[in-house]
Amino acid sequence: MLTSAGGHRPWMFLFFSNRLGGLGSLLVSLVVTALLVLLFVAVF
């Protein structure tokens, strides 16, 4: 999950992780989920 999340923007993931710690990981996961949903909506 974390690998795919930081695939395109690893610096973003590292930034959030360093700033917020565990909360950052949760935030990234939520953002990635939202992006996937938006992609699905855009495609279908």
C-alpha positions as CSV (number, residue, x, y, z in Angstrom):
1,M,0.0,0.0,0.0
2,L,2.7,2.4,1.0
3,T,4.8,1.5,-2.0
4,S,2.1,2.2,-4.5
5,A,1.1,5.4,-2.6
6,G,4.6,6.8,-2.8
7,G,5.2,5.6,-6.4
8,H,4.5,8.8,-8.2
9,R,5.2,11.3,-5.4
10,P,7.5,9.7,-2.8
11,W,8.6,13.1,-1.5
12,M,5.0,13.9,-0.7
13,F,4.6,10.7,1.3
14,L,7.9,11.3,3.1
15,F,6.9,14.8,3.9
16,F,3.6,13.8,5.4
17,S,5.2,10.9,7.3
18,N,7.9,13.1,8.8
19,R,5.5,15.8,9.7
20,L,2.6,13.8,11.1
21,G,4.0,10.4,11.7
22,G,1.3,7.7,11.9
23,L,-1.4,10.3,11.0
24,G,0.5,11.0,7.8
25,S,0.3,7.4,6.7
26,L,-3.5,7.4,7.4
27,L,-3.9,10.6,5.5
28,V,-2.0,9.3,2.5
29,S,-4.1,6.1,2.5
30,L,-7.3,8.2,2.5
31,V,-6.0,10.4,-0.3
32,V,-5.0,7.4,-2.4
33,T,-8.4,5.8,-1.9
34,A,-10.1,9.0,-2.9
35,L,-8.0,9.3,-6.0
36,L,-8.8,5.7,-7.0
37,V,-12.5,6.4,-6.5
38,L,-12.3,9.5,-8.7
39,L,-10.4,7.5,-11.3
40,F,-13.1,4.8,-11.4
41,V,-15.8,7.5,-11.7
42,A,-13.9,9.2,-14.5
43,V,-13.4,5.9,-16.4
44,F,-16.9,4.5,-15.9
